Amino acid sequence: MENPIVILTESAASQIKEMMVHNEEEGSLLRVHVKGGGCSGLTYGMGLEQEQLDTDYPDEQYGVKILVNKEDAPILRGTKIDYKQSLMGGGFTIDNPNAIANCGCGSSFRTATEAGKPEEC
């Protein structure tokens, strides 16, 4: 795909591949998605799957095969996923240029066209 929907950094890809090896799931596909919920209405999700669906946009970056459902693509377009290590541990960070509001906990967001149904944080 010329302009990827989700942009994976090399650091994030390395961490995902490590997790695949640790969980004995080498060769799995990384699904990036959104779902309703969270303080601002939408939350991010990532998980490993074995099969691509007809409704998926596939991509591959740094050796990680990525799936994004066609319904989630407009919400996630241009989203950058990184992995940062600090003294307190490591974690994935998600930077979505489509998000117009984020929750204080940092795991929920809203876009101009998709608000979802907020929950208490």
N, C-alpha and C positions, 0 to 999 in steps of 0.2 A: 504494500500500500504506500503510495507516494507521500501523503500527509497522514501520518498515523493518528488515530483517535486518542490513544494513550501513549505518552512518551515515558519510557522506562530508562532510568539512568543506569550506567554500568554498575554502580554500587548496589542499586536495587536488584538488578538482574543477578548479580553475584550472590546476594543474600537469598533470593528465591531459589536459585540452583542448589545452594547449600541446604535449604529446607527440604527440597525435593529428595536429595541424597539421604538426609537424616531420617525422613519419613518413608524411605524406600519407594518414592514415587517419581523416579527419573522418567523423563519423557512425557510427563503430564502437561496439560495445558493450563495456563493461568487465566482464570476468568475474572475480569474487573467489571463490577456492576454497581448500580445504585438501587436503593429500596426506600420506601416511605418509612418515616420514623425519625427519632432524634429531636433535639430541641428546635431546630430550624426547619424540619420537615423531610429532609433526605439524608441518608447515610451511605457511605461507601462500603463496598464489600470486595474481598478478594478471596479466591479459593482455587484449589486444583481440581481439574476434571480430566476425564479420559477421552471424551468425544466432543467434536465440534457439531453444533446444530446448524440447520439451514438458515436460521435467523441471526447467525453470528457474522461479524466482520473479523476475519483472522489477520494476524500480523505476527512478525517475529523480530525481536530485538535482542542483541547480545546473547543469542542462543536460547531465549525464552519465547515460547509460542504463547501469544496473547489472544484472548477472545473477548469481544465486546458485543453484546446483543444490539441489534439494530435500533431497538427502542431506547436504549441507554446512550447510544452514540452521540446524539445532539447535546446531551447533558454533560458528557465526558470529553467532548472534542477539545483537544489541546491540553488535557490534564497531564501533569508531570508527576510521576511517582519516583521518589528518591528513598534511599535508606541512609540514615545518619547514625553515627556512633558517638556516644558521649560518655562522660564519667558515670552517669546514672544508668547506662545501658544503651541499647539501640532501638530504633523503631523506624517504621515507614512514615514518610511525610507525603501528603498529597496536596498539590497546588493546582486548583481548578480555576482557570480564567473566567469561567461562566458563573461562578458562585458570586452572588451579590450580598449574601449575608452568611456568616458562620456562627456557630454556637460557641459559647465560652469554653466548653469542654474540648472543642476542636475536632469533633468527630461528626458533626452535622452541618448541613449547609442548605442554601436555597438559591435557585437561579431565577432570572427574570421571568422565565416561562414555566418553571416547575417549582412549586412550593411544597408539595407533599403535605402530610398531616403531622404537625409538630406533636411531640410528646414532652413530658417534663424531663429536664436534664438532671 
